Amino acid sequence: ELKVEQNPLFLSMQEGKNYTIYCNYSTTSDRLYWYRQDPGKSLESLFVLLSNGAVKQEGRLMASLDTKARLSTLHITAAVHDLSATYFCAVNFGNEKLTFGTGTRLTIIP
Amino acid sequence: DSGVTQTPKHLITATGQRVTLRCSPRSGDLSVYWYQQSLDQGLQFLIQYYNGEERAKGNILERFSAQQFPDLHSELNLSSLELGDSALYFCASCAGSGDTQYFGPGTRLTVL
């Protein structure tokens, strides 16, 4: 079965702290995507990771991919309130569609 | 703004009814995907079209159908609606296989 698991499901962080969201998937893939969703809004593309060892950074967010471990991480550095949202990873298992993780609801508190 | 448009934004209807959701992909994108987002099921892929032809099918109910027209816009038809069909329906488009999918603003369907 093609599965994508994220943890944690909920994350409450203090401003200025660092944290990591984990995304595990069940079988081989070399295409992994991270999206952000604000409440009631659409999904915004953050990163696409296309190969083993890929690392992408944008502002306080950094994503990496380890295809051998079937693991991607989204690292948040020195969190600010603007980063509060739900973050999804999604995997393309070679069958055109995206299989999404459950999402991580991130809340940044002052 | 992703460049993908969806109408309507909100739809409220009764059980047993039929509705049509519309999506226009980004300029130049040939692939259109439909997803359903609900609290209990999360984000689920429904169906994909590429240049007018069905390319992949996911957990789409028989009561649901879709098509993509020659101008590349797509419609998702939901019939014999049930309370459990209440959800956010997203359309996404991309240029080619494996490329980043860009999502539209969604249609929130409420079935009463």
HADDOCK unambig.tbl for C-alpha pairs under 7 A between the chains (distance, minus, plus):
assign (segid A and resid 41 and name CA) (segid B and resid 105 and name CA) 6.47 0.50 0.50
assign (segid A and resid 42 and name CA) (segid B and resid 103 and name CA) 6.50 0.50 0.50
assign (segid A and resid 42 and name CA) (segid B and resid 104 and name CA) 6.41 0.50 0.50
assign (segid A and resid 42 and name CA) (segid B and resid 105 and name CA) 4.85 0.50 0.50
assign (segid A and resid 42 and name CA) (segid B and resid 106 and name CA) 6.38 0.50 0.50
assign (segid A and resid 43 and name CA) (segid B and resid 103 and name CA) 5.91 0.50 0.50
assign (segid A and resid 45 and name CA) (segid B and resid 102 and name CA) 6.89 0.50 0.50
assign (segid A and resid 48 and name CA) (segid B and resid 100 and name CA) 6.89 0.50 0.50
assign (segid A and resid 92 and name CA) (segid B and resid 98 and name CA) 6.98 0.50 0.50
assign (segid A and resid 96 and name CA) (segid B and resid 56 and name CA) 6.88 0.50 0.50
assign (segid A and resid 96 and name CA) (segid B and resid 97 and name CA) 6.31 0.50 0.50
assign (segid A and resid 96 and name CA) (segid B and resid 98 and name CA) 6.72 0.50 0.50
assign (segid A and resid 97 and name CA) (segid B and resid 45 and name CA) 6.67 0.50 0.50
assign (segid A and resid 98 and name CA) (segid B and resid 45 and name CA) 6.94 0.50 0.50
assign (segid A and resid 100 and name CA) (segid B and resid 43 and name CA) 6.24 0.50 0.50
assign (segid A and resid 102 and name CA) (segid B and resid 42 and name CA) 6.31 0.50 0.50
